[in-house]
Amino acid sequence: MTDISRKEFLKLSGAAIASGALASSGLDSIANAQSRELLHRPIHSTGEMIPAVGLGTASDGFGRMSSNDDYIRRRNAIDALLSNGGTVIDTSPTYRGAEAVVGRALDDLNKRDQCFLATKTSIFGKDDGIEQNARSYNALKTNSFDLLQVHNLKDTDDHLETINALKAEGKVRYVGITHVRSRLNNEAVHFIEDNKLDFIQCQYNMMDRSIENSVLPAAREHGVAVMINVPFARGRLFRAVSGKSVPAWANEFGVDTWGKFFLKFILSHPDVTVAIPGTINDYHVLDNLGALKGRLPTAVERNKMIQYYQDL
Ligand SMILES: NC(=O)c1ccc[n+]([C@@H]2O[C@H](COP(=O)([O-])OP(=O)(O)OC[C@H]3O[C@@H](n4cnc5c(N)ncnc54)[C@H](OP(=O)(O)O)[C@@H]3O)[C@@H](O)[C@H]2O)c1
């Protein structure tokens, strides 16, 4: 693995963005500047490399189960991720029992060490947040989260104080905030500017590219890693292309499914660190991890993807 330092990565991507050459051949080499088989990207604050596709657990009632078969299905999805080079799992105490499913599965699979575990503080009130965090440690059966994020900018200042204290105690490795609505982009930018964040999580997909001119430049400037939620617009992107085959020209950069098409579009932006598609299906996890293989779209191909989507 080529360990790109934070400074080096920021310098290269900043220079390329400044020249207006998004995903140009220069950026392609940055985007692919790692010799692993699967695309990894750095967390800027430490230089730690993580696989650029993970797993979200809000999808289709990940935490809602009515039988053991339901649990096995979700455990298989987690197993597919961790057995095939993925590490990042994003969950939340508000995803109706998803934390408990993830905690149970990581123990059953004995793969806790392979997981980069992200959850959230998702409640108003500082003390309520502290109590909720305690329940999350319990549900996820761990004493340490890789990433703890303030969910949807709820009482952000208070919860950041708590999360930073947990980081100082070694119970959290990285600090982050999340939101999903474009109208909160400017607020998110203020938090990026005023705080020492490791991660920002927000929406980016072919339907909503609003962070390109707000959150992404701020994250680049301040060295904050970017986790992308709802990469498929909660499944609406698949419905938009329903009945259509993936265009043949996308095969040139290793795309043979719509899942890979939408994810490679996201990953071709150099300021994106990791996307977390939600699914309860192991075969979709495998499809999504496929976006980590092969080269990324060039600037011309990326524009072609945008045009294709706009013409639908
Ligand atoms: N504010 C926040 O912090 C926030 C907000 C929203 C989401 N999130 C996080 O972001 C994650 C992703 O968002 P999301 O789950 O709401 O939406 P999403 O990832 O945009 O879309 C999920 C949908 O895509 C389908 N899907 C997944 N992979 C597929 C593939 N390869 N081919 C075809 N269909 C596929 C899933 O169906 P199946 O389940 O049937 O595979 C599901 O219906 C969440 O799970 C959550 O962890 C965070």
Ligand as a Chemical Component Dictionary entry (heavy atoms), coordinates in Angstrom:
data_LIG
# 
_chem_comp.id                   LIG 
_chem_comp.type                 NON-POLYMER 
_chem_comp.pdbx_formal_charge   0 
_chem_comp.three_letter_code    LIG 
# 
loop_
_chem_comp_atom.comp_id 
_chem_comp_atom.atom_id 
_chem_comp_atom.alt_atom_id 
_chem_comp_atom.type_symbol 
_chem_comp_atom.charge 
_chem_comp_atom.model_Cartn_x 
_chem_comp_atom.model_Cartn_y 
_chem_comp_atom.model_Cartn_z 
_chem_comp_atom.pdbx_ordinal 
LIG N1  N1  N 0  -27.973 11.644 8.481  1  
LIG C1  C1  C 0  -27.287 10.520 8.438  2  
LIG O1  O1  O 0  -26.344 10.334 9.181  3  
LIG C2  C2  C 0  -27.688 9.469  7.458  4  
LIG C3  C3  C 0  -28.849 9.613  6.698  5  
LIG C4  C4  C 0  -29.180 8.609  5.790  6  
LIG C5  C5  C 0  -28.363 7.494  5.657  7  
LIG N2  N2  N 1  -27.240 7.355  6.433  8  
LIG C6  C6  C 0  -26.345 6.186  6.291  9  
LIG O2  O2  O 0  -26.105 6.002  4.903  10 
LIG C7  C7  C 0  -26.401 4.659  4.537  11 
LIG C8  C8  C 0  -26.859 4.569  3.094  12 
LIG O3  O3  O 0  -28.107 5.198  2.916  13 
LIG P1  P1  P 0  -29.469 4.376  2.675  14 
LIG O4  O4  O 0  -29.262 2.985  3.127  15 
LIG O5  O5  O -1 -30.588 5.151  3.285  16 
LIG O6  O6  O 0  -29.684 4.509  1.105  17 
LIG P2  P2  P 0  -28.828 4.077  -0.191 18 
LIG O7  O7  O 0  -27.559 3.437  0.214  19 
LIG O8  O8  O 0  -28.765 5.268  -1.074 20 
LIG O9  O9  O 0  -29.791 3.025  -0.893 21 
LIG C9  C9  C 0  -30.178 1.848  -0.262 22 
LIG C10 C10 C 0  -31.025 1.044  -1.255 23 
LIG O10 O10 O 0  -30.200 0.593  -2.317 24 
LIG C11 C11 C 0  -30.391 -0.807 -2.514 25 
LIG N3  N3  N 0  -29.098 -1.358 -2.937 26 
LIG C12 C12 C 0  -27.923 -1.375 -2.258 27 
LIG N4  N4  N 0  -26.938 -1.888 -3.019 28 
LIG C13 C13 C 0  -27.499 -2.215 -4.215 29 
LIG C14 C14 C 0  -26.996 -2.777 -5.420 30 
LIG N5  N5  N 0  -25.706 -3.065 -5.566 31 
LIG N6  N6  N 0  -27.870 -2.995 -6.447 32 
LIG C15 C15 C 0  -29.184 -2.697 -6.313 33 
LIG N7  N7  N 0  -29.722 -2.145 -5.186 34 
LIG C16 C16 C 0  -28.886 -1.910 -4.157 35 
LIG C17 C17 C 0  -30.832 -1.337 -1.178 36 
LIG O11 O11 O 0  -31.651 -2.463 -1.370 37 
LIG P3  P3  P 0  -31.407 -3.897 -0.622 38 
LIG O12 O12 O 0  -31.362 -3.661 0.848  39 
LIG O13 O13 O 0  -32.586 -4.686 -1.086 40 
LIG O14 O14 O 0  -30.119 -4.441 -1.147 41 
LIG C18 C18 C 0  -31.660 -0.170 -0.636 42 
LIG O15 O15 O 0  -32.980 -0.221 -1.105 43 
LIG C19 C19 C 0  -27.490 4.251  5.537  44 
LIG O16 O16 O 0  -27.699 2.866  5.541  45 
LIG C20 C20 C 0  -26.931 4.864  6.795  46 
LIG O17 O17 O 0  -25.916 4.037  7.357  47 
LIG C21 C21 C 0  -26.892 8.338  7.327  48 
# 
loop_
_chem_comp_bond.comp_id 
_chem_comp_bond.atom_id_1 
_chem_comp_bond.atom_id_2 
_chem_comp_bond.value_order 
_chem_comp_bond.pdbx_ordinal 
LIG N1  C1  SING 1  
LIG C1  O1  DOUB 2  
LIG C1  C2  SING 3  
LIG C2  C3  SING 4  
LIG C2  C21 DOUB 5  
LIG C3  C4  DOUB 6  
LIG C4  C5  SING 7  
LIG C5  N2  DOUB 8  
LIG N2  C6  SING 9  
LIG N2  C21 SING 10 
LIG C6  O2  SING 11 
LIG C6  C20 SING 12 
LIG O2  C7  SING 13 
LIG C7  C8  SING 14 
LIG C7  C19 SING 15 
LIG C8  O3  SING 16 
LIG O3  P1  SING 17 
LIG P1  O4  DOUB 18 
LIG P1  O5  SING 19 
LIG P1  O6  SING 20 
LIG O6  P2  SING 21 
LIG P2  O7  DOUB 22 
LIG P2  O8  SING 23 
LIG P2  O9  SING 24 
LIG O9  C9  SING 25 
LIG C9  C10 SING 26 
LIG C10 O10 SING 27 
LIG C10 C18 SING 28 
LIG O10 C11 SING 29 
LIG C11 N3  SING 30 
LIG C11 C17 SING 31 
LIG N3  C12 SING 32 
LIG N3  C16 SING 33 
LIG C12 N4  DOUB 34 
LIG N4  C13 SING 35 
LIG C13 C14 SING 36 
LIG C13 C16 DOUB 37 
LIG C14 N5  SING 38 
LIG C14 N6  DOUB 39 
LIG N6  C15 SING 40 
LIG C15 N7  DOUB 41 
LIG N7  C16 SING 42 
LIG C17 O11 SING 43 
LIG C17 C18 SING 44 
LIG O11 P3  SING 45 
LIG P3  O12 DOUB 46 
LIG P3  O13 SING 47 
LIG P3  O14 SING 48 
LIG C18 O15 SING 49 
LIG C19 O16 SING 50 
LIG C19 C20 SING 51 
LIG C20 O17 SING 52 
# 
